[in-house]
Amino acid sequence: MEITKADWEGTVEALAHARLRPQMWFANDALAIMNFRLGLIFGLGVAGIDIQNEEMKIAAERGWKITAMHPIREMQEKGISESEINVEVLTMLILAIQRLFDISNEPILKTHKTMRDGILKTQNELKNINPNKLNVYNNPAVAENTRSRNEAMAQLLDKIEREMQIKGDE
């Protein structure tokens, strides 16, 4: 079976989603991120595809020391949060796949658009709460937590797009 460009685009799209919503893919901690990464690299290696060398080139370009250990250890030593480590590790994997298989930013932008659409939908729901109708957002704590999570997600989307020099929907 040959892996097509569309397959690689789907992989980038899935990794872009995992980068934004890691809790849907794995526990959001360095060990789980490393296990996820190693599973992907191992699985591709079994198929004769090496992305690890390109990933390490990208890590060096991004200022990480290249040693026998993955830069996750260095990230932890620098006090980078588990969420930020997740973003960095998945960004390096995404960039490696994009480079090796000539994948554009479209799969990433597609994922980001889906996330932004969800944020807008939720923001509208929060603005139009009917206190006489059963709604989870009638609880002020739930509504505030949702607003906070949406704001954090929008900021993460903006940060990733700035860093990768891609333009998402406004």
Secondary structure, DSSP 8 states (H G I E B T S, - for coil): ----HHHHHHHHHHHHHHHH-GGGTS-SSHHHHHHHHHHHHHHHHHTT---HHHHHHHHHHTT---SSS-THHHHHHTT--HHHHHHHHHHHHHHHHHHHHT--SHHHHHHHHHHHHHHHHHHHHHHT--TTS--GGGSHHHHHHHHHHHHHHHHHHHHHHHHTT-----
